[in-house]
Amino acid sequence: MANGALNHHALLTLLLTVSALSPAAKAAAPTASAEELFARRIQPLFREKCLACHGDDPKKIKGGLDMRTLGGLLKGGESEKPSIVPGKAESSPLWLAVTREGDAENWAAMPPKENDKLTKKQLAWVKAWIAGGAPWPDAKRLAEIARTNADNWSAEDGIMVKTSGASLLNRPAAATSR
């Protein structure tokens, strides 16, 4: 009887392990690398390319799509459909809009100006982030990710550096040439 119980336990453990490693399970669960991708690339990209129309001024959000939070992306805009499907980039309207491959009648190309369109590298980041479960870490987790990767990331990687807020542009030339 003990061997039967042990075999049942081993089989159950094996099944749980295999199901956890299945492609569907992996697609649905956010990964640490997808969180790092959000912190390093996606959040700065959204700030640069999207938030002027979709979040900087909550009273003037275009298309009803608020991109300041994951909740806003999942709620969607005027289409009343989620703009992302975590784990499924190709099914995500956001992906269809930024690749400019979507049905133009339903998903306008974004950013709308041709010269602002995303680069191939930026498109790869968006696709990987959505495919990785589209995690949106909170401020505490973002700080932890930044701290953990501080030695590996540079300013061009999208890490924000806290400053005094003073601008060198408004200072007299003598003060900036010291």
C-alpha positions as CSV (number, residue, x, y, z in Angstrom):
1,M,0.0,0.0,0.0
2,A,2.8,2.4,0.8
3,N,4.4,1.8,-2.6
4,G,1.0,2.6,-4.3
5,A,0.7,5.8,-2.4
6,L,4.3,6.7,-3.2
7,N,3.8,6.0,-6.9
8,H,0.6,8.1,-6.9
9,H,2.4,11.0,-5.2
10,A,5.3,10.7,-7.7
11,L,2.9,10.6,-10.7
12,L,1.0,13.7,-9.3
13,T,4.3,15.5,-8.8
14,L,5.4,14.7,-12.4
15,L,2.1,15.8,-13.9
16,L,2.2,19.1,-12.0
17,T,5.7,19.7,-13.1
18,V,5.0,18.9,-16.7
19,S,1.9,21.1,-16.7
20,A,3.8,24.0,-15.2
21,L,6.3,23.7,-18.0
22,S,3.7,23.6,-20.7
23,P,3.8,26.4,-23.3
24,A,0.3,27.6,-22.2
25,A,1.4,27.8,-18.6
26,K,4.6,29.6,-19.6
27,A,2.7,32.1,-21.8
28,A,0.3,33.0,-19.1
29,A,2.7,33.5,-16.2
30,P,4.9,36.6,-16.2
31,T,8.6,35.9,-16.1
32,A,11.4,37.7,-14.4
33,S,12.9,38.5,-17.7
34,A,9.6,40.0,-18.9
35,E,9.5,42.2,-15.8
36,E,13.1,43.3,-16.5
37,L,12.1,44.0,-20.1
38,F,9.2,46.2,-18.9
39,A,11.5,48.1,-16.5
40,R,14.3,48.5,-19.0
41,R,12.6,49.0,-22.3
42,I,8.7,49.0,-22.3
43,Q,8.0,51.6,-19.7
44,P,10.5,54.1,-21.2
45,L,9.2,53.3,-24.7
46,F,5.6,53.9,-23.6
47,R,6.7,57.2,-22.0
48,E,8.5,58.3,-25.2
49,K,6.0,57.1,-27.9
50,C,2.6,56.6,-26.3
51,L,1.8,58.6,-23.2
52,A,1.6,62.0,-24.9
53,C,-1.8,60.9,-26.3
54,H,-2.6,58.0,-24.0
55,G,-1.9,59.1,-20.5
56,D,0.1,62.3,-19.8
57,D,-3.1,64.3,-19.4
58,P,-5.9,62.0,-18.1
59,K,-8.5,64.5,-19.3
60,K,-7.2,64.3,-22.9
61,I,-6.7,60.6,-23.4
62,K,-7.2,59.8,-27.1
63,G,-9.3,56.8,-28.2
64,G,-10.2,56.2,-24.5
65,L,-7.0,54.1,-24.2
66,D,-5.2,54.9,-20.9
67,M,-1.7,53.4,-21.1
68,R,-0.5,54.5,-17.7
69,T,-1.3,51.2,-16.1
70,L,-1.8,47.5,-16.9
71,G,-5.4,47.9,-15.9
72,G,-5.8,50.6,-18.5
73,L,-4.4,48.4,-21.2
74,L,-6.5,45.5,-20.2
75,K,-9.6,47.7,-20.1
76,G,-8.9,48.9,-23.6
77,G,-10.2,52.1,-25.2
78,E,-13.2,53.0,-27.3
79,S,-13.2,49.5,-28.9
80,E,-14.2,48.2,-25.4
81,K,-11.7,45.3,-26.0
82,P,-8.5,44.7,-24.1
83,S,-5.5,46.2,-26.0
84,I,-3.3,43.4,-24.9
85,V,-3.8,39.7,-24.4
86,P,-1.0,38.6,-22.0
87,G,0.9,35.7,-23.4
88,K,-0.5,36.3,-26.9
89,A,1.2,39.1,-28.8
90,E,-0.3,38.3,-32.2
91,S,-3.8,38.5,-30.6
92,S,-3.2,41.8,-29.0
93,P,-4.6,44.9,-30.6
94,L,-1.6,46.9,-29.3
95,W,0.7,44.6,-31.2
96,L,-1.4,44.9,-34.4
97,A,-1.4,48.7,-34.0
98,V,2.4,49.1,-33.5
99,T,3.3,46.6,-36.2
100,R,0.9,48.4,-38.6
101,E,-0.3,45.0,-39.7
102,G,-3.7,45.2,-38.2
103,D,-7.0,45.8,-39.9
104,A,-6.8,49.6,-40.4
105,E,-10.6,49.9,-40.0
106,N,-10.3,48.4,-36.4
107,W,-6.8,49.2,-35.3
108,A,-5.2,52.4,-36.4
109,A,-1.4,52.4,-36.9
110,M,0.4,53.6,-33.7
111,P,2.1,55.9,-33.3
112,P,0.1,57.5,-36.0
113,K,3.0,59.4,-37.7
114,E,5.0,57.3,-40.0
115,N,8.3,58.9,-38.8
116,D,7.4,57.9,-35.2
117,K,6.8,54.2,-35.9
118,L,8.6,51.7,-33.7
119,T,11.9,50.3,-34.9
120,K,12.4,46.5,-35.4
121,K,14.2,46.3,-32.1
122,Q,11.3,48.2,-30.3
123,L,8.8,45.9,-31.9
124,A,10.7,42.9,-30.7
125,W,10.6,44.3,-27.1
126,V,6.8,44.8,-27.2
127,K,6.3,41.3,-28.6
128,A,8.5,39.7,-26.0
129,W,6.9,41.6,-23.2
130,I,3.3,40.7,-24.2
131,A,4.4,37.1,-24.9
132,G,6.0,37.0,-21.5
133,G,2.7,37.7,-19.8
134,A,2.8,41.5,-20.0
135,P,3.9,42.0,-16.4
136,W,3.6,45.5,-14.9
137,P,5.7,45.5,-11.7
138,D,4.8,48.0,-9.0
139,A,7.1,50.8,-8.0
140,K,8.8,48.7,-5.3
141,R,9.5,45.9,-7.7
142,L,10.7,48.3,-10.4
143,A,13.2,49.7,-7.9
144,E,14.3,46.2,-6.9
145,I,14.8,45.3,-10.6
146,A,16.8,48.5,-11.2
147,R,18.9,48.0,-8.2
148,T,19.7,44.3,-9.1
149,N,20.7,45.3,-12.6
150,A,22.4,48.6,-11.9
151,D,25.9,47.2,-12.8
152,N,24.6,45.8,-16.1
153,W,22.4,48.6,-17.4
154,S,23.5,52.0,-18.6
155,A,21.5,55.3,-18.9
156,E,20.7,54.4,-22.5
157,D,19.0,51.3,-21.2
158,G,16.2,53.4,-19.9
159,I,17.2,53.7,-16.2
160,M,16.2,56.9,-14.7
161,V,18.6,58.7,-12.5
162,K,17.2,60.9,-9.7
163,T,18.6,64.4,-9.9
164,S,18.0,67.7,-8.1
165,G,15.7,68.8,-10.9
166,A,17.9,71.7,-11.9
167,S,18.5,72.2,-15.6
168,L,21.9,73.1,-17.0
169,L,20.2,74.8,-19.9
170,N,18.9,77.7,-17.7
171,R,22.2,78.4,-16.0
172,P,24.6,81.1,-16.9
173,A,27.5,79.8,-19.1
174,A,30.1,80.5,-16.4
175,A,28.2,78.2,-13.9
176,T,28.3,75.3,-16.4
177,S,31.8,75.6,-17.6
178,R,33.5,75.1,-14.2
